Amino acid sequence: MPAIVDKVGHLTLVQRNPNWVVGKYDWAPSQVEKSLMRRFPPLMRAYHNILWWWFEIRYPLVLRKLDPIRRVWEVILRRQIRRAFSDPAKAAAVTPDYPLGCNRILLSKQWYPSLARPDADVVAAGVAEVTPEGLVCSDGELVEADVIIWCTGFKASEYLSQIKITGLDGQDLQDQWRDGPEAYLGLATPGFPNMFMAYGPNTGSLTNTLVYMFERQAAWIRQALDWLASKGGSIEVQPDDNRRFNDEIQDRFDKTVFTRGCHGWYTTNSGKVTQIWAGSHVEYGRRTEQFDPTIFNHRPAASQTAAN
């Protein structure tokens, strides 16, 4: 929206639910910084580590026991919204009614100033119908439009839904995940031998970089493949270990802001949190540091051939 508001005659934002929007920290290193980091490579590593830890220390803010701190942040953000809009109706339309962090937090310094312009409107409703004239909203309002940009997100909780994956005994992955996708450490799921996932269920990053999660997952999968190369056959995570892990994760979510009942793509329609990791990135790195073959069922190549 901020990218096109200067290029249209009038812009109307139709949104079902507003997001919390905080200022985006976005800057380019100066020439002096670049020169120093080229000359002294350890400075680049230190620069990276400082930024990484700056985001990592924010993880506790998702815990319910820190609700008082989060409420202070919400007060500050609501005040910023009121200051950005001279129109109280617009301010109300873009102010969330759920706790900060329950749904995805957006990063932008241009969002509110762009919407506050007189040539921009906000409709706090969903879309009921598309007509030749424009959009009919769920509150009955007709929004006339020459161009409609459809930005309704994506189905983040429906992992691998566009791929048919068949496991042991003809199991269909989506049927197994009908109550919500789940996997051991987001990497392997029972009944699907030698299938490893990157960015699997409950490994989305919220407070830090997703790249770190990918790196840890790639290293763990490499260890699993090395183990398989030495033993042969196939492995699948044991159902009991998978169940204990996922029960633990869901119990921990009950102590976080993610289960406060807001509508968003962290959860399924039933309210099960499937998209994000329940702990810190440091914890995920520790738990994926070493591949543990004892939690897997191993089928030697000979017995697998005989079964086929």
Secondary structure as UniProt FT lines:
FT   TURN            2..7
FT   STRAND          11..14
FT   STRAND          21..22
FT   HELIX           31..39
FT   HELIX           41..56
FT   TURN            57..58
FT   HELIX           59..62
FT   HELIX           64..66
FT   HELIX           67..84
FT   HELIX           88..93
FT   TURN            100..101
FT   STRAND          106..107
FT   HELIX           111..115
FT   TURN            118..119
FT   STRAND          120..123
FT   STRAND          127..131
FT   TURN            132..133
FT   STRAND          134..137
FT   TURN            138..139
FT   STRAND          142..144
FT   TURN            156..157
FT   TURN            159..162
FT   HELIX           168..170
FT   HELIX           173..176
FT   TURN            177..179
FT   TURN            185..187
FT   TURN            190..191
FT   TURN            193..194
FT   TURN            201..202
FT   HELIX           210..231
FT   STRAND          234..237
FT   HELIX           239..253
FT   TURN            254..255
FT   HELIX           257..259
FT   TURN            265..266
FT   TURN            269..270
FT   HELIX           281..287
FT   HELIX           293..295
FT   STRAND          296..299
FT   HELIX           301..307
//
